[in-house]
Each structure stands twice: as C-alpha cells, then as structure tokens.
Amino acid sequence: MRTVVLALLVGAYFFVALIVGAVLWRAGGGWGAGASAFLGTLSFCLAVHAAVAGALSAGGVRDELKDLRQAHRTLADSLERAHAAIGAITSAEHDHERRAEELTSEMRVLEDLVGRIGETMAARMAAVTAEQLSAPHRRDEDRRRDTLLETIREALADNRVDLYLQPVVSLPQRRTVFYESFSRLRDETGRVMMPAEYLSVAEPEGLVSAIDNLLLFRCVQIVRRLAKSDRKVGIFCNISLASLGDEQFFPGFVEFLAENRDLSGALIFELGQAAFEQRGSVEARNMAKLADLGFRFSLDKVTSLDLNFADLGRSDVKFLKIAAPVLMEQLADVGGRSTMRALRDINAADFAALTRRYGVECIAEKVESERQVVEVLDLDIAYGQGHLFGEPRAIREAVLAESTPPAEMVAPVLRRRTAGMR
C-alpha cells in the first residue's frame, strides 16, 4: 500500500512541477526559466514529502492519514492555481487573435469604401479641372458648387463623418428601445454640415451611396460597442438602393456582416418606400442575403398606405415608419366610421393590428406635440419617434474612439486613397 501511495505522490509532484514550468515558459520566460522552475518545484515537492514522511514515521496511523489528506489538499490547490494561470494566458491569446481578426476585417471594408470614394472624387475633380480650362469665366454658382464638392472630399478624406442617434420610444411608456442613425459631415473648421446643405451636390456626383456606406460601417461598430455594454437597443441604419445594387461594395460588406452576425438582432437596415418599390432583382437578392444572416429591414418615408403587406413579410421588412402628419392625413370618415383612405374596409384603429399579422410593426415618426401622441395611441401604434422624445445627438468622441480602428491604421489608408485627387 505504501509503495502505491508513494508512486502516486511522486507522479503528482512531477505533474505539478511540469505545469509550473509550462506556465513560466508560456508567460515568456523561455526554455531556461521553464526548466529551472520545473526542477525547483520538483525538488521542493520531494523535500516536503521527505519532511512529511519523517513526521509520519514518528506518529501513529491517525496522524499519517491526517498529513496525507493535508498534502492532498495542498497539491489540489496548487493544481487549481496552475490551471487558472494557464487558462488566463490562453484566454488573453485568444482575445488578442480575435481583435486582430476584427480589425483586419474592418480595415478591409474601410479601405474598399475609401478607395471607391477616392475614385469617384478623382474623376469629378478631373472633370472640374477640364471645365476650368475650357471656360475660365465660370459662373459664381459653379464655383460655389466646386468649393462645396472639395469640402465634402476633404471631410471624407479626413474621416469627418459623424454619427448622430435619435431615440425611438415605446408608447405610452416612452422608454427608448431603438435609435435611428444619421450622418453629418464637418468642414475643416468643425462646423456641422446638414444633409440639406451637401446632398444637392453629393447626389449628382454619386457620393451619397459612399457616405451611406461609411455610415453603415460606423453603425456596425457602434452596435458592437453597445452590445459589449449589454445595452439591448437596436439601431436603424439607412441603406441606399445604390448600396444594395453595388456588386463591388456589397460582397465585402456581406462578408463583414457574416463575421458579426451576432449583431443581427440589434442592427436594422432602413430604406425608403420609393426605393423599396423600385428595387430590381439584384437589390432584392442582396436584401435576401442580409435576411439570411438574420438582419431585418424597415421602410421609412412612407407616403402611401396602399402596401402589399404579404410582400413586406416575405422581404423581412419588420418595421414601417410613417410620419404622424401623414397618418392623420390618411384618416377618413366613412359612414361615421374612422378608416384609412387606402384601406376603407378596416377601422383606423385596426391598421396597426393588420400590419402585425404580417410581422410588421408600425412606428409613428416626426412626432412633435403631445396632441399627436394621443392621436397615435388612438391608432394602437406602439412606437414613436420625433423631437418630442429627443433630437438627434452626436455620439460622444470617447465612444467613437473605442469602436473604430486605431487612427494610425485608418489615416494612412484615407490619405493614400485620396492623395491622387488633390
């Protein structure tokens, strides 16, 4: 019996010494430190064993069993600490590898976006230069347009595209359950440029889709940041018809989302009613790819309630945003019964219930007064959005800094891709 116990203890000592040596080696100490730790630990365990054996020889059987139990507990604690140390080292390595993979994926998408922006802007600036040479006395309006175009180019090149969020609340509780995202550009002085200011120039030059794509990328990053802080809030992010039909941008973006499909419950892609009705086979197919990854869609800028709800359900459209004034304009009195002009066979109060049967939830947007809240609640609409509940606010710089790739990685890509446009 003693021989068996002795063999087991020696084996345990050897195993503990091997674990300690491996921990030091994995921690960066090298083979020399690992071997020294192994031999030192083994010697220490044998010395402890010799001391315990001497004490046992002087005591009785009861003391021997007591000491053996104590030695066993000591060895078990040592093993537990060693396993914990190895687990911590392995976890740190895995976290580092995962973050490196995320940054690589993000940088690939970002470089593609900036590259395509650079190509578009380079072509436009070349055209402007040719026009200047052929028509030296250009109109003041043209010169202002070119100046604004250059301001947009610099804002994109210097990554001055900011993300603003506006709350979408549940009714009547008014608890924030979603956010809608908006993009804003800043000029070199830091002045915020509203979309109405730059869209008239950006749209004809095909830059709106590029701005939307950067906004999509930023939204994915912010959603990831909110998920890390365990905030169960969804974000509506606009996606243009041009982005859905862009066969150069979209495959890389789908690949990027496939690597982040855990965020599908929080990121909702939004496009206008007119864009949804004008989509072709390519856009519909790309929407289906996003739906296959678990992402949902929302329609905004709704002007007509004459909708094919079955088609909305098949297309994974889960939200319908209708401006409060539009809702009120759609109300009609038929034989003393309040109905919707486009759906006269149902009561107005049943409209939201109708959309829910197809898995579509209504959101009343542009709510500006308490009276509109009452009218929306009369229609059994469960969500509201508008300045009454909160204006769009810029995401804090600290949050953006933690959710974007390091500046030293992004800036060179931006400068390299836009250098040829100057």
N, C-alpha and C positions, 0 to 999 in steps of 0.2 A: 504493500500500500504506500509506504513512504517513497519507494522508487517512482511510482506513478505520479505522486504529488510533486516530487522533485522535478521530474521531467516536464510536467505541465507548467510549473513555475518558471523554469529556465526558458521554456518556449515563450511564455508571456513576457519575460524580461527582454528577450530577443526581439519580440514584436514591437514592444513599446520603444526600444532603442531605435528600431528601424523607422518607426513613424516620426520620432523626433528628428532624426537625421533627414528624412524626406521633407519635413516642414521647413527646416533651415535651408535645404537645397532649393525648394520651390520659392522661398522668400528672397532668393538672390544671393545667398551666401556662397554658392558654388560647391563643387565636389569636396573640396578640402574641409570646409566648415561642416558639411553633412556627415562626412566620415568621422570627424572629430566628435561631433555630437553623438553619433551612433556608439562609438567606443566608450565615450564618457558616460553616457546613460546606462549602457550595459554594465560597466564597471560599478557604477553607483547601485544599480539594482542587485548585483551579486553581493556587494558589500552589505546592503541592507538585509539581504537574505541570510548572509552568514551571521549577522548580528541577531536576527530573529531566530535562526536555528540554535545559536548558543543559548538564547534565553529560553527556548523551548526545552532544551536538554536539561535545564535546571528546574523546570516547572513540571507540573502534572499534565495529564491529558486535557483537563479542562482549560488550563492556560494555553496549551498548544492550539486547541481549536479556536480559542478567542483571538490569538495572534494571527492565525491563518485567515480568519474572517476579516480582520483589520487590514491585513496585507492585500486581500482580495478587493476590499473596498478602495484602498489606495490605488491599486492597479486600474480598477474600473474608472475612477475619477481621472486618472492620467490618460486613459484611452479616450474618454469623453472629451477632454480638453484638446487632445491631439486631433480628433475627428473634427471638432469645431474649428480649429485653426486651418485645417486643410479645406474644409467647406468654405470658410471665408475667403481664402486665396482663390479657390476655383470660381466662386461667385463673382469676385472682383474681375477676374479674367473674362468671364462670360459677359458681364456688363460692359466692359471695355470693347469687346468684339462686337456686341450688338449695337452700341452707339456709333462705332466706326462704320458699320454697315448702313445705319440710318443716314449718317452724314454723306456717305458715298452716294446713296440713292437720291438724297435731296440735292446734292451738288450736280448730279447728272441731269435731273429735271430742270434745275435752275439754269444750268449752262445752256441747255437747249432753248429755254424761254428767252434768255438774254441774247443768245445768238440770233434767234429769229427776229427779235426786236431790232437788233443791230442791222440785219439785212434789210428790213423794211425801211428803217430810218436812213440807211445809207443810200438806198435807191431814191428816196424822196429828196434828200439833200442834194444828190447829184442832179436831179431834175430841176430843183430850185436854182442851182448854180448855172445850169444851161439857160434857164429863163432870164436870169440876171444879165447874162452875156448878150442875149438876143434882144432884150428890152431894158435898157439902162434906166429908163424913166418909168418905172413901175408905179402903180397906184399905192397910196398910203395904206389902203385896206390889205393889199397883197403883202406889203412889208410887215404889217402887224400880224398877219397870219403866219408868216415865216418866223417872226420872232417868237410867237406862241408855240409854234412847232419845235423850235430849238429849245424852248423852256421845257416842253414835255420830254424831249430827248434827254436833256440833262437830268431831269427828275428820275427818269427810268435808269439812266446810266449810274446815277449816284444812289440808287435804291431808296429814293424818297417817295415811296408808295406806302401810305399809311392805311391801317385797318381801323375802321370805326364800327362799333356794335350798337344796335338799338334793341331794347328788350321787347319780347313778345310774351304777354302775360296771360294767365288763365283767368277766366271770368266766372263768377264775380270776385274771386279771391284776390286777383291782381298779383299773383305770385309769378315771378319770372321763370318760364320753363324753356324758352328758346331765345336766341339772339338772331337778328339779321345783320349781315356784314355789308359794309360799304367801303369803297376805295376812295382815297383822297390823295392828290398829288401836292407836293410842296415845292415852291421855287427856291432859288439859291438864298433868298432872304429868310426862308422859313414860313412865308405866307402860304396858307392853305388855299388850294385851287379847287373850287367846287366843280362837279361834273358839268354843270351848265356852261361853265367857262371854257373847258377844254374839249368837250365832246364834239362841238361843231367842227373842230379841226381834226381831232383824232379819228372820228368815224370815216370821213372820206379817205384817209390815209391807211385804213385798215389797222389802226393801233388799238382800237377798243378791245379786240379779242386778246391782244398781247397784255393789256392791262388786266383784263379779266383772268387771264391765265396766271399772272403773278398773284392776283387776289386769291385764286383757288389754292395756289401753293401756300400762301400765308395762312389761309383758313385751316388747312390740314395741320399746320404747325401749331396754331392756337388751340385747336380741338385736342391735339395730343397733350398740350400743356394743361388744359382744363381737366383732361382725363387723369393726369398724374396727381392732381389735387383732389380727385374723387368728386368733381363737380358734375352732376348728371344734368347737363344743359346742352341742348342741341343748337347748331348754328346753321342758318340758311345762307348759302353761298351762291351768288349768281354765276351761271354758266351760260355763255353765249352760244347761239346756233353755230357761229363760226368755229368755236372751240370744239363742239360736238362733231363737226364735219371735217376737222383738221386732221388729216391722216398722218401728218408729220409729228404734231404735238401729242395727239390723243393716245397712241400706243404706249409711249413712255409714261404718260400720266396714269393710264390704267395699270401699268406695271407698278408704279409708285403706290397707287391705292391698294393694289393686291397685297403689298407688303405691310399695309396699315389697315387692313380690313376690319380690325378690332374697333376702329373708329366709325364704322358704318352706321351705328346707332345714333351717333351724335352729329354727323355731317349730312346736311340735306341740300341737294343741288336744286337751284331755282332758275326757271326761265319764264319768259312772258307768254301769255296766252297766244299772241300772234305768232311768236317763234315756234311754239309747240305745234300749232296748226300748219305751219309752213315747212316743218321738218320733212326731209326726204328719207330714203331707205338707209343711207349711211348714218344719218343722225339717229334714226330710230334704233339701228343696230348697236350703235355705241351707247345709247341710253340703256339698252338691254344688257350690255356688258357691265355697266355700273350696277344695274339692278342685280345681276348675278353675284356680284360681290357683296350684296346686302345694302347698298346705298339707296336712299329714297329721293323722290322728286317733289317739287312744289311749283305751282303755277301762280304767278303774280300778274299785275297789270291786266286783270280780268275786266273786260268791258261788256261781255255778253254772257248771260247765264244759260244760253241755249247750247249746252255742252253734252257731249257723248260720255256719260259717266262710266259706261262699261269700258270704253277705250281708255279713259283715265286709269281705271283699275288695272287693266292689262299692261299699261305702261308704267306701273308702280308709282303713279302720282298719288301721294298721300295727303297733300295739303293744297288748299285752294284759297288764295289771298284775294279778297275783294274789298275795295275801298268802301268805307262807311257811307259816303255820299252816293256811290253807285248802288249800294244795297237799297238805300232809301228811294232812289230814282226808279228802281225796278219794282217797287210795290205798286199794286193796282187793286182797286176795289171792284169786285165783280159780284153783283147781286148782294151787296152787303157783306161780302166775304173778302178778306185780305189775301191776295195771291201775288205771285211773281209774274211779271209781264210775259216772260218766256216760258213760264210753267203754270198756266192758268188752271190746270186741273188739280193742283195741290194747294193747300193752305200755305201762306208765307211762313208760318211758324213751323211747318214740317219740312222746309227746304234743307236745313242742316241734317235732319234725320235721314232725308233721302240720300244726301252725299255720303253719310256714314255707312249706309247699306252697301256702298261700293268701296268702303275703306278709305274714304276721303274726308278729311276734317277741314271745316271752314275756319278762316282767320279773317276777322274784320280789321283792315289796316286803315291808316290815316284817320284814326280816332282822335279828335281834337277837343271834344267837350263832353261833359257829364250827360247831357241830353242824348248824345249819340250812344253812350254806353247803355242807357236804358233801352233805346231802340234796338241795339244789337242783342241785348239779353232777351228782348221780346221775340227775336228770331231764333232763340235757342243756340246761338253761336257761342262756342266755348272759349275762344281765344281772341285777344285784341292786341293791336299794335298801333302806335301813334305817339305824338309828342305829349299827349296827356299822361301816358305811362312812362315816358322817358325819351329824351332826344338821343340821337346817335352820339356816342362818345368815343374818343380815341383810346385804343389800348395803351396802357402805360408802357413807357420805354423799357422798364425793367422786365416786364413780361415778354415783350418782343425780343429782347436781348437773350433771354433764356430759351426761346423757342425757335430761334433762327440759327443757321450755321455761323460759325465764328467769322467776324468781319475780315480777318486776314485771309480767309478762304474765299469769301464771296467777292470782295473788292477787286482782286486781280482778274477774276472772270468777267466782271462787269466792265472793267476798263479795257480788257483785251478785246472783248467782243464789240465794243463801241468805238474803239480808237480810230477805225477807218472812216468814221462818219464826220470827223471834225475837219 
